[in-house]
Amino acid sequence: MDEDTTRDHVVPGSDGELETPDVRGYDFRGDFDFEAMLAAYETTGFQATHLAEAVEIAEEMQREDATVYLTLTSNIVSSGLRETVAYLVREGYVDVIVTTAGSLTEDVIKTAKPFKMGEWDADEAALREEGINRLGNIFVPSDRYVWLEEYLYDFFEDFFAEEKVRTPTAFARELGETLDDEDSVLKQAADEDVPVFCPALTDAEVGNFLYYYRQGYDSEVGIEILDDYDSLIENGLLAETTGLIAVGGGVPKHHAIMTNLFRGGADYAIYISTGMEGDGSLSGAPPSEAVSWGKIKEENTNYTQIEAEATLVFPMLVAGAFT
């Protein structure tokens, strides 16, 4: 084989020039410009480009006056992103929240007792002896849950006083009304009349304490979830345009896209996820898979996924599209 033939294998060349933008990042020379840096993400490549797409889609949601669904898992409230979510609700950027029971319990705890910075590489057995629970590199002393139990027992008495069977949205709203913390997601949601759907309300300390309350105080109390499901579907049907911002996966993400199925799919969707598509789980499923189910409408630029951990990119999305 001659040299020209081997060279063709190694450097085959290409025909013509691509018409797409040049890859180019932010130029840090001169005065720093945050907006210009975010704009440069569009041509930075990889997940930065997806974040730039997400900013554009979020801005389009606002221009189209879309009903915005924010879905989040409890670790978002465990972290410093709690304040970011509260901001979005306070400023009127969010119309519907779908979340987990852990978000509710941890939001309430943080109104009175902070979570503390810890470390990933900790002695778990020693933490257990000290009564400290670990969430990644965040530590939560167990006395927080002792306090929460007392707080919720007082709340349960009033909450179930006139109606024995209530919905998760009523639970979240009335619980939020008892809180006095401007950084509380539940308080802001109650103040701004933003419904907080929690289809898996028993999957955290709320469920544990409801169990103990029903066993020890009132055997007739209960939580009805189907009424909330009806409401979520019907409100989606009435919306002219809907947009989803799914921070993490699980039940909240699927509840939002599933109820949008009834209206022919969501008009816009932004996913922030570290889930792996290869395992076939909903948490790792990209927006394009939801298109195949009819849960998201198919347009050229109406959805994107940022494959990154939320604490890194969610504040950037909010800064770029909502401030």
CORDA-V711638 format. One record per backbone hydrogen bond with DSSP energy under -0.5 kcal/mol. NH is the residue of the N-H (numbers start at 0). CO is the residue of the C=O. E is the energy in kcal/mol with one decimal. If there is no record, write none. Layout:
nh:NH co:CO e:E
nh:NH co:CO e:E
This chain:
nh:5 co:1 e:-2.0
nh:6 co:2 e:-2.4
nh:7 co:3 e:-1.9
nh:8 co:4 e:-1.4
nh:9 co:5 e:-2.0
nh:10 co:6 e:-3.7
nh:15 co:13 e:-0.6
nh:23 co:21 e:-0.5
nh:23 co:42 e:-2.0
nh:27 co:25 e:-0.7
nh:36 co:32 e:-2.1
nh:37 co:33 e:-2.4
nh:38 co:34 e:-2.3
nh:39 co:35 e:-2.0
nh:40 co:36 e:-0.8
nh:40 co:37 e:-0.9
nh:41 co:38 e:-1.3
nh:42 co:39 e:-1.2
nh:43 co:40 e:-1.3
nh:44 co:40 e:-0.8
nh:47 co:44 e:-1.1
nh:48 co:44 e:-0.8
nh:48 co:45 e:-0.6
nh:49 co:45 e:-1.0
nh:50 co:46 e:-2.2
nh:51 co:47 e:-2.1
nh:52 co:48 e:-2.1
nh:53 co:49 e:-2.3
nh:54 co:50 e:-2.2
nh:55 co:51 e:-1.9
nh:56 co:52 e:-2.4
nh:57 co:53 e:-2.8
nh:58 co:54 e:-2.2
nh:59 co:55 e:-2.0
nh:60 co:56 e:-2.3
nh:61 co:57 e:-1.6
nh:62 co:58 e:-2.2
nh:63 co:59 e:-2.2
nh:64 co:61 e:-1.4
nh:65 co:60 e:-2.8
nh:66 co:240 e:-3.1
nh:67 co:65 e:-0.7
nh:68 co:66 e:-0.5
nh:68 co:242 e:-3.2
nh:69 co:67 e:-0.5
nh:69 co:95 e:-3.0
nh:70 co:68 e:-0.6
nh:70 co:244 e:-2.5
nh:71 co:97 e:-1.9
nh:72 co:246 e:-1.0
nh:75 co:72 e:-1.6
nh:76 co:72 e:-0.6
nh:76 co:73 e:-0.7
nh:77 co:73 e:-2.0
nh:78 co:74 e:-1.5
nh:80 co:75 e:-0.6
nh:81 co:78 e:-1.3
nh:82 co:79 e:-0.6
nh:84 co:80 e:-2.4
nh:85 co:81 e:-2.5
nh:86 co:82 e:-1.9
nh:87 co:83 e:-2.0
nh:88 co:84 e:-2.0
nh:89 co:85 e:-2.9
nh:90 co:86 e:-2.5
nh:91 co:88 e:-1.4
nh:92 co:87 e:-2.5
nh:93 co:87 e:-0.8
nh:94 co:67 e:-2.2
nh:95 co:67 e:-2.0
nh:96 co:194 e:-2.3
nh:97 co:69 e:-2.2
nh:98 co:196 e:-2.7
nh:99 co:71 e:-0.5
nh:100 co:199 e:-0.7
nh:102 co:99 e:-0.7
nh:103 co:99 e:-1.0
nh:104 co:100 e:-2.3
nh:105 co:101 e:-2.5
nh:106 co:102 e:-1.9
nh:107 co:103 e:-2.1
nh:108 co:104 e:-2.4
nh:109 co:105 e:-2.2
nh:110 co:106 e:-0.7
nh:110 co:107 e:-1.1
nh:111 co:108 e:-1.9
nh:112 co:108 e:-3.3
nh:115 co:138 e:-2.6
nh:117 co:136 e:-3.2
nh:121 co:119 e:-1.7
nh:123 co:121 e:-1.1
nh:126 co:122 e:-2.4
nh:127 co:123 e:-2.3
nh:128 co:124 e:-2.0
nh:129 co:125 e:-1.9
nh:130 co:126 e:-0.7
nh:130 co:127 e:-0.9
nh:131 co:126 e:-2.8
nh:132 co:139 e:-2.5
nh:134 co:137 e:-3.5
nh:137 co:134 e:-1.6
nh:138 co:115 e:-3.4
nh:139 co:132 e:-3.1
nh:141 co:130 e:-3.4
nh:143 co:140 e:-1.7
nh:144 co:141 e:-1.0
nh:145 co:141 e:-1.3
nh:146 co:142 e:-2.3
nh:147 co:143 e:-2.1
nh:148 co:144 e:-2.1
nh:149 co:145 e:-1.6
nh:150 co:146 e:-2.3
nh:151 co:147 e:-3.0
nh:152 co:148 e:-2.3
nh:153 co:149 e:-1.8
nh:154 co:150 e:-1.9
nh:155 co:151 e:-3.6
nh:156 co:152 e:-1.6
nh:157 co:153 e:-1.1
nh:158 co:154 e:-3.0
nh:159 co:155 e:-2.6
nh:160 co:157 e:-1.1
nh:165 co:163 e:-0.5
nh:165 co:221 e:-2.2
nh:170 co:166 e:-2.2
nh:171 co:167 e:-2.7
nh:172 co:168 e:-2.5
nh:173 co:169 e:-2.7
nh:174 co:170 e:-2.1
nh:175 co:171 e:-2.3
nh:176 co:172 e:-1.6
nh:177 co:173 e:-0.5
nh:177 co:174 e:-1.1
nh:178 co:175 e:-1.3
nh:183 co:180 e:-2.1
nh:187 co:183 e:-2.2
nh:188 co:184 e:-2.5
nh:189 co:185 e:-2.4
nh:190 co:186 e:-2.8
nh:191 co:187 e:-2.5
nh:192 co:189 e:-0.7
nh:193 co:188 e:-2.7
nh:194 co:94 e:-0.6
nh:194 co:192 e:-0.6
nh:196 co:96 e:-3.3
nh:196 co:194 e:-0.6
nh:200 co:197 e:-0.8
nh:202 co:199 e:-1.8
nh:203 co:201 e:-1.5
nh:206 co:203 e:-0.8
nh:207 co:203 e:-1.6
nh:208 co:204 e:-2.9
nh:209 co:205 e:-2.4
nh:210 co:206 e:-2.3
nh:211 co:207 e:-2.2
nh:212 co:208 e:-2.6
nh:213 co:209 e:-2.7
nh:214 co:210 e:-2.3
nh:215 co:211 e:-2.6
nh:216 co:212 e:-2.8
nh:217 co:212 e:-1.7
nh:220 co:217 e:-1.1
nh:221 co:163 e:-2.2
nh:223 co:165 e:-3.2
nh:224 co:222 e:-0.6
nh:228 co:224 e:-1.7
nh:229 co:225 e:-2.5
nh:230 co:226 e:-2.2
nh:231 co:227 e:-2.7
nh:232 co:228 e:-2.3
nh:233 co:229 e:-2.8
nh:234 co:230 e:-2.6
nh:235 co:231 e:-1.5
nh:236 co:232 e:-2.1
nh:237 co:233 e:-1.4
nh:238 co:234 e:-0.9
nh:242 co:66 e:-2.5
nh:243 co:267 e:-2.0
nh:244 co:68 e:-2.8
nh:245 co:269 e:-2.9
nh:246 co:70 e:-3.1
nh:246 co:244 e:-0.8
nh:247 co:245 e:-0.9
nh:247 co:271 e:-2.7
nh:252 co:248 e:-0.9
nh:253 co:249 e:-2.0
nh:254 co:250 e:-3.0
nh:255 co:251 e:-1.8
nh:256 co:252 e:-2.0
nh:257 co:253 e:-2.9
nh:258 co:254 e:-1.9
nh:259 co:255 e:-1.3
nh:260 co:256 e:-0.8
nh:260 co:257 e:-0.7
nh:261 co:257 e:-0.6
nh:261 co:258 e:-0.6
nh:262 co:259 e:-1.2
nh:263 co:260 e:-1.8
nh:264 co:259 e:-2.7
nh:265 co:294 e:-2.4
nh:266 co:241 e:-1.1
nh:267 co:241 e:-1.4
nh:268 co:301 e:-2.0
nh:269 co:243 e:-2.3
nh:270 co:303 e:-2.1
nh:271 co:245 e:-2.7
nh:272 co:305 e:-2.3
nh:276 co:274 e:-0.5
nh:278 co:275 e:-1.1
nh:279 co:276 e:-2.1
nh:280 co:275 e:-0.5
nh:284 co:280 e:-0.6
nh:284 co:281 e:-0.8
nh:288 co:285 e:-1.1
nh:289 co:285 e:-1.1
nh:290 co:286 e:-1.5
nh:291 co:287 e:-1.1
nh:292 co:288 e:-0.9
nh:293 co:289 e:-0.7
nh:293 co:290 e:-1.0
nh:294 co:289 e:-2.4
nh:295 co:289 e:-0.8
nh:296 co:265 e:-3.0
nh:298 co:296 e:-0.8
nh:301 co:298 e:-0.5
nh:303 co:268 e:-1.6
nh:305 co:270 e:-3.3
nh:306 co:304 e:-0.7
nh:307 co:272 e:-0.6
nh:307 co:305 e:-1.6
nh:311 co:308 e:-1.6
nh:312 co:308 e:-1.0
nh:313 co:309 e:-2.8
nh:316 co:312 e:-2.3
nh:317 co:313 e:-2.5
nh:318 co:314 e:-2.7
nh:319 co:315 e:-2.3
nh:320 co:316 e:-2.3
nh:321 co:317 e:-2.5
